[in-house]
Amino acid sequence: MDQEPINFIDTVINRVFNGDNLSVLRKIPSGSISLVYIDPPFNSKRNYHRKDGSHAYDDSFTSIEDYMAFMKPRLDESYRCLKPDGVIFIHCDYHANAYLRVECDRIFGYDNLINEIIWQRSSGNSLAKTKLNVVTDTILFYGKSEQHTFNIQHIGTCQKTESNWRFDKNRNQYCLVSDLTGLGFNRRFAWRGKMPGDGRSWAYSLEKLEEFYNDGRILTDKNGKPCLYGLIRYVDDVPQQTVSNLWTDFYNLAGGSSERTEYPTQKPLELLKRIILMASNEGDIVLDPFCGSGTALVAAKTLRRAFIGIDDNKEACEISLKRLKETAVFKELIKQNVLNVNKITRIEMRGSTDPIKTQTSLF
Ligand SMILES: C[S@@+](CC[C@H](N)C(=O)[O-])C[C@H]1O[C@@H](n2cnc3c(N)ncnc32)[C@H](O)[C@@H]1O
């Protein structure tokens, strides 16, 4: 009886590979990946350590030429792995963004730069004495061709950074207090003992005001009269703002964040979720060749995409696996006996001569 041919890509998905990413990338079939996210060393000339002082990884190239000699073959391989309608996000900063962009224009085509995304990663309160504080990273977003997945994203209106939003425990939603009146004369009438101020009228019809009142959305003064600035609006009421190429609505993880693994340069899940939601669909394969603590892999898994993670730091791979095992989707799959997380399998990398130190498998 004919055996069902094994699709090679199926044998490498949902795994975290510990080894040099160039060796692993070379084994991934051409045209198989929907989204690549790379967050490589930035050529920052720093060595990164974990909080306990243990060494994590080095970012100490001798020159920008040395750095680009490292990046070029990895970008070439990423391009090859992408499906014809696949996309890549290259996370970088001012140290090398100009060089990376020129190189990516060459590999992907000048016209296939979809967006240059600027992410404000911190508020910049620290004091820089000889130059301006740098609070932004750049994320270059390229398509392999003109055709690519793009799902419009909206700003979450309950951002922690927007101090005027308050959490209403009773309704389990964020809310904001706003004005019941506006400039004009068309709705100047007394309502529940209150008149709009000079030159102003109610922003809503009498029926709508009563509806708000009966729904408990109007703040009242000590005499029980409506406050003019007293409309409670909930997140769901507010028209959503679409995401532009300037991302300022979440910062890098704060010291006390429960998301933190203490792996240096760990990115927030919210950032990776936005990228993955915006440019891929359920079931697609997301590849992160510099996966670090596994943020992109966790985001992919949570959003029901398949993933491939690579890092040459063993501890990074272990942290990634630990986080993946903790994701709700993963737990559900284990419960259904779909995944056996304890089994470590070795897969034959066809034509492999390059050493791949460890393949830490999730199946
Ligand atoms: C900026 S960190 C990635 C952080 C990650 N995005 C996260 O959220 O945790 C860069 C990672 O690239 C890894 N790395 C550097 N050179 C590599 C190489 N040649 N092959 C595989 N991984 C490499 C480092 O070990 C480090 O974990």
The ligand as a Gaussian input file, in Angstrom:
#p B3LYP/6-31G(d) Opt

LIG

0 1
 C       17.448000      40.377000      20.704000
 S       17.492000      38.708000      21.233000
 C       15.888000      38.111000      20.801000
 C       14.879000      38.420000      21.861000
 C       13.508000      37.843000      21.566000
 N       12.838000      38.540000      20.489000
 C       12.616000      37.840000      22.804000
 O       11.512000      38.431000      22.795000
 O       13.045000      37.272000      23.812000
 C       18.541000      38.016000      20.015000
 C       18.750000      36.514000      20.150000
 O       19.476000      36.052000      19.022000
 C       20.272000      34.974000      19.425000
 N       21.333000      34.776000      18.400000
 C       22.350000      35.601000      18.097000
 N       23.076000      35.082000      17.082000
 C       22.463000      33.915000      16.719000
 C       22.730000      32.931000      15.724000
 N       23.756000      33.040000      14.879000
 N       21.893000      31.876000      15.644000
 C       20.827000      31.745000      16.494000
 N       20.539000      32.650000      17.453000
 C       21.347000      33.727000      17.564000
 C       20.780000      35.362000      20.805000
 O       21.164000      34.242000      21.558000
 C       19.562000      36.074000      21.375000
 O       18.778000      35.203000      22.161000

